[in-house]
Each structure stands twice: as C-alpha cells, then as structure tokens.
Amino acid sequence: MLEAQPYLPGRAPIDAYGNGGFRFADMSHRGSLLIVPSGVYAWDVADFDALIANPRAPSLARFLDELKPPAFVLLGTGVEHKMPPKPMADLFMAAGIALEPMATGAAARTYNVLLAEGRTFGAALIAVD
C-alpha cells in the first residue's frame, strides 16, 4: 500500500465539482481525487492525457489493495466521457474489478448516489474547470 495518509479518512458526499477541484466535508480540494473505502486521497493526474501517459500509475494500486471482487471503480475522465487506456482496463480486469468510465460530472453524481446506498466501490475523478 502507498504510504501517503488519506486527505480525509472515510468518504464524504461531493458537494460541488469544477473550477479545477472538488468540495466535500466542508472543505475544498484543488486537483483530482482517488476515493477508496479508507479515505479520500489527492491524485496527481491533471487530465486524461496524463492518465494515458501512465495507465499503470502506482496510485492506482490503492484500488487493488482495498477493493475485492465484486467491486468497481468510477473513472471520471474529465469534461468528456473517454475510454480508459487498455493497460489500465486490463489491470483492473485481471483483479476482478470493473472500471466504469464516464465524464467527471456524471461520476461525481453517481458517486453520491452509490455512497448513499452504502455500496463498496472506488472513484478516480479527474478535476474539471
């Protein structure tokens, strides 16, 4: 597991997104987020092109460490819906974890619904302006 501490232990609903970041738990965060059952972490992916450049980024190991099948990860791909790079999709498929790509706005709204339902899942959300 990566050594960085959670930005916020546990998970909280996303109150707003845009302007390069997110608002949740009466805080604001500039940049992208990784959200797993243990907490909300800063994610150093600024846009979808950065994800394509490093589709097996060590930060994604957090999902593989914390989520066990059957589970899934919402992938907020930015302003537009885009398909994840094949190496990334293959990494999750091999672990038995579904990867659900969608635009970040849709992913943030879906995240809130699934969180309210008490579902076990993760989210990787690329910040949008």
Salt bridges, closest charged atoms under 4 A:
ASP90 OD2 - LYS86 NZ 2.94
GLU117 OE1 - ARG119 NH1 3.36
